[in-house]
Amino acid sequence: KKGRRYGSVVKHPCIQFLEVRDALVHFTLSVFRRIQVLLRSFWNNRLLRSFWNNRLL
């Protein structure tokens, strides 16, 4: 019983750490992708506006 408890105590934090690490990696990647998409759309809108303004002028 003591061996099982010790083993479970040792294994559980490692598994929990890996799950937390994977969740953090996924979260940071998704946030980075959202920021990248927002910046890209903002930049495209800015370029299109300047292009249309120059074309109209």
C-alpha positions in Angstrom: 0.0 0.0 0.0 2.8 2.4 0.8 4.5 1.6 -2.4 1.4 2.3 -4.4 0.7 5.5 -2.6 4.3 6.7 -3.2 4.1 5.7 -6.9 0.8 7.5 -7.4 2.1 10.6 -5.6 5.2 10.6 -7.8 3.4 10.0 -11.1 0.4 12.3 -10.6 2.3 15.7 -10.4 4.2 14.7 -13.6 1.0 13.9 -15.5 -0.6 17.1 -14.1 2.4 19.1 -15.1 2.4 17.8 -18.6 -1.3 18.5 -19.0 -0.9 22.0 -17.7 2.1 22.5 -20.0 0.2 21.3 -23.0 -2.7 23.5 -22.1 -0.4 26.6 -21.7 1.3 25.8 -25.1 -2.1 25.5 -26.8 -3.4 28.7 -25.2 -0.3 30.8 -26.1 -0.4 29.5 -29.7 -4.1 30.3 -30.1 -3.6 33.8 -28.6 -0.6 34.3 -30.9 -2.6 33.2 -33.9 -5.5 35.5 -33.0 -3.2 38.5 -32.6 -1.5 37.6 -35.9 -4.8 37.4 -37.7 -6.0 40.7 -36.2 -2.7 42.4 -37.2 -2.8 40.9 -40.7 -6.4 42.0 -41.3 -5.7 45.5 -39.8 -2.7 45.8 -42.1 -4.6 44.6 -45.1 -7.4 47.1 -44.4 -4.8 49.9 -44.1 -3.1 48.9 -47.3 -6.5 48.6 -49.2 -7.6 52.0 -47.8 -4.4 53.7 -48.9 -4.6 52.0 -52.3 -8.2 53.1 -52.9 -7.4 56.6 -51.7 -4.5 56.9 -54.0 -6.5 55.5 -56.8 -9.4 57.9 -56.3 -7.0 60.8 -56.0 
